[in-house]
Amino acid sequence: YFVRHGESTGNAGDFRQGPDTPLSPLGESQARFVAERFRTIPVERVLVSTYKRAMQTAGFINEITKKELEYTDLLVERIKPTSVVGLLKDDPEAIRIDQLTIQNFHNPGFKFEDGETFTEMKKRALDLLGLVDSFPEERILLVTHGLFLRMILACVIMGGELTSHEYWKFYQYLEMGNTSITVIVKEANWKLLSWGDIAHLGDVSVTTG
């Protein structure tokens, strides 16, 4: 089971968020709602991104499951260049870097500062799937982020042969609402059972992207 974190102040605000960006008040409410889903979904192990908004979301889930939280950098969001974090979304420098990154997304030799490339993010997703597959437990919950979750699902469906052009389609067209639940299962191969389940939110506002 994958859960995207609740709405962050960065999702709701006008700045580029980083590892320390917390949940917004709405995000805390969303996290409480998704936590209730796990009263009836038994999980044996919980892995969590080391980013604050994911850890906060997992904290609400922990109040229900009482399962120890294991933190891993394998689940963090796609790593932005450090120089972008904290800039306003319409900052000219942030826009310039975004455009440069998009223009070179399919260029395997391009890397801007310490930002994560497609190849690096794909490897991280495959490493994560390999780690989960090695666990003896059958029901594992992972709390992560929308963009990286798209990469995980792209790797589930396309495997190690996933190309940057294929991933770009997942990035553009696969919506992941905050606190949505996505389920995969391993049989002979990984399979996607369901994605983007936000039934627990009811009339609560949903943030996508």
C-alpha atoms as one frame of an Amber mdcrd trajectory, in Angstrom:
protein
   0.000   0.000   0.000   1.336   3.421  -0.985  -0.014   6.596   0.593   0.868
  10.030  -0.722   1.374  12.522   2.110  -1.312  15.042   3.028  -1.426  18.502
   1.504   1.713  20.452   2.412   2.134  24.190   2.832   4.135  23.989  -0.399
   1.288  22.282  -2.279  -1.068  24.996  -1.085   1.397  27.887  -1.217   3.413
  29.833  -3.741   6.922  28.527  -3.014   9.092  25.567  -4.060   9.016  23.078
  -1.228  11.878  21.015   0.122  12.506  18.264   2.673  11.396  20.356   5.671
   8.059  21.579   4.266   5.276  20.547   6.700   1.634  19.643   6.263  -0.921
  22.415   5.945  -3.934  22.416   8.307  -5.936  20.772   5.504  -3.147  18.226
   5.065  -3.376  17.290   8.726  -7.124  16.715   8.333  -6.520  14.583   5.228
  -3.909  12.546   7.115  -6.348  11.865   9.934  -8.920  10.624   7.417  -6.508
   8.290   5.626  -5.267   6.959   8.968  -8.786   5.744   9.716  -8.666   3.564
   6.585  -5.962   1.520   8.259  -8.220   0.442  11.092  -9.536  -2.165   8.649
  -6.475  -2.585   6.410  -3.995  -4.773   8.289  -0.356  -3.845   7.699   2.714
  -5.597   9.054   5.406  -3.043   8.249   5.494   0.721   7.583   8.182   2.517
   5.562   8.227   6.312   5.402   9.985   9.025   3.405  12.353  11.153   5.479
  10.634  14.373   4.303   8.694  16.156   7.055   5.267  16.105   5.369   5.483
  12.330   4.868   6.671  11.731   8.428   3.781  13.813   9.773   1.293  11.861
   7.646   2.760   8.573   8.874   2.494   9.812  12.455  -1.295   9.952  12.181
  -1.327   6.454  10.671   0.916   5.215  13.479  -1.691   6.308  16.023  -4.037
   3.746  14.436  -1.708   0.892  13.425   0.772   1.148  16.314   3.404  -0.162
  13.901   6.980   1.071  14.200   7.828   3.632  11.508  10.938   2.875   9.432
  12.377   5.907   7.635  14.160   5.646   4.297  15.534   8.101   1.744  14.414
   5.664  -0.966  10.890   7.104  -0.589  11.660  10.838  -0.806  10.263  13.061
  -3.538  12.296  13.696  -6.689  15.224  15.716  -5.375  15.166  19.333  -6.541
  18.337  21.381  -6.999  19.058  22.940  -3.605  19.194  26.420  -5.145  15.492
  26.183  -6.113  14.110  25.201  -2.695  12.311  28.098  -1.030  12.031  30.229
  -4.163   8.627  31.513  -5.198   7.007  29.445  -7.940   7.011  32.449 -10.269
  10.589  33.461  -9.446  12.440  34.043 -12.757  15.387  31.905 -11.660  13.121
  29.045 -10.603  11.286  29.228 -13.935  14.599  29.291 -15.829  15.821  26.166
 -14.029  12.480  24.416 -14.595  12.626  25.138 -18.312  16.236  24.002 -18.521
  15.411  20.775 -16.703  12.398  20.022 -18.902  14.330  20.753 -22.089  17.019
  18.286 -21.024  14.845  15.680 -19.297  15.534  13.078 -21.999  19.264  13.873
 -22.149  21.038  11.218 -20.044  24.165  13.357 -19.785  22.421  16.379 -18.275
  22.379  17.069 -14.523  21.674  20.461 -12.923  23.533  20.973  -9.649  22.370
  18.324  -7.135  18.969  17.759  -8.738  17.930  14.150  -9.362  17.933  12.915
 -12.966  15.478  10.511 -14.581  18.094   7.737 -14.460  18.790   8.301 -10.773
  15.118   8.411  -9.841  14.345   5.282 -11.867  17.165   3.401 -10.125  15.825
   4.503  -6.751  12.338   3.228  -7.623  13.699  -0.128  -8.782  15.852  -0.379
  -5.641  12.769   0.306  -3.534  10.751  -2.410  -5.281  13.641  -4.825  -4.778
  13.808  -3.959  -1.076  10.067  -4.451  -0.580  10.217  -7.758  -2.447  12.927
  -8.969  -0.050  10.784  -8.488   3.059   9.103 -11.563   4.589   5.983  -9.520
   5.443   3.133  -9.575   2.925   1.301  -6.339   3.812   3.576  -3.312   3.712
   2.578   0.340   3.866   4.806   2.998   2.280   4.283   6.749   2.757   5.770
   8.757  -0.090   5.229  11.581  -2.612   3.214  12.136  -5.775   5.933  12.568
  -8.372   8.086   9.713  -7.088   5.027   7.466  -6.797   4.436   8.002 -10.504
   7.954   6.692 -11.094   7.298   3.641  -8.928   4.130   2.823 -10.872   5.889
   3.407 -14.191   8.514   0.863 -13.104   5.809  -1.579 -11.956   4.168  -1.440
 -15.388   7.157  -0.970 -17.698   9.902  -2.640 -15.643  13.583  -1.873 -15.906
  13.210  -1.015 -19.598  11.243   2.147 -18.737  12.364   5.119 -20.840  12.267
   8.807 -19.964   9.659   9.366 -22.701   7.399   6.680 -21.225   7.799   8.080
 -17.726   6.912  11.545 -18.974   3.442  10.239 -19.911   2.951   8.921 -16.372
   4.083  12.287 -15.020   1.649  14.224 -17.221  -1.468  12.086 -17.042  -1.470
  10.070 -13.791  -3.005  12.209 -11.038  -2.240  11.469  -7.387  -4.403  13.288
  -4.840  -3.003  13.992  -1.393  -3.419  10.950   0.905  -4.575   8.807  -2.022
  -4.009   5.063  -1.581  -2.381   2.990  -4.317  -2.024  -0.792  -4.182   0.426
  -3.075  -5.967   0.968  -6.816  -5.558   3.825  -9.168  -6.417   2.930 -12.419
  -8.132   5.268 -13.585 -10.894   5.741  -9.863 -11.531   4.590  -6.644  -9.924
   1.004  -5.668 -10.778  -1.014  -2.509 -10.150  -4.302  -3.301  -8.395  -5.624
   0.215  -7.768  -4.395   3.776  -7.703  -5.497   7.180  -6.460  -8.159   5.962
  -3.989  -9.415   8.998  -2.022 -12.780   7.618  -0.890 -11.809   8.366   2.721
 -11.773  12.131   2.045 -15.472  12.393   1.259 -16.249  16.123   0.984 -12.794
  17.174   2.183 -10.854  19.204  -0.372  -8.480  17.259  -2.600  -5.128  18.552
  -3.832  -3.651  16.864  -6.906  -0.358  17.316  -8.724
